[in-house]
Amino acid sequence: MWTAGHYPPHYVVDHVQAWYYYSFAALHGQIDAKTVVAYYNARGGHPVIIRNASLSAIWARNVAEESSGVGTIARRALEAYRNRR
């Protein structure tokens, strides 16, 4: 909601506030939030987060271990990343 600017009353995109909610939810076990945290760490360029591929891999691995559907995709992505280096 915050990343898309759909949160009332101001309807303004706020990536910093979104990061706080995503990281809080990820630390409390929410799978979708963990995926977003992994993505933000992999991509960087965020007002709060700098690019950190190793931390992204840790979050993605955690998602893969907890969710079989997402895990299959994350495992393939991590293998592709390792083979690229």
Beta strands, then each sheet from edge to edge (+ up, - down):
end
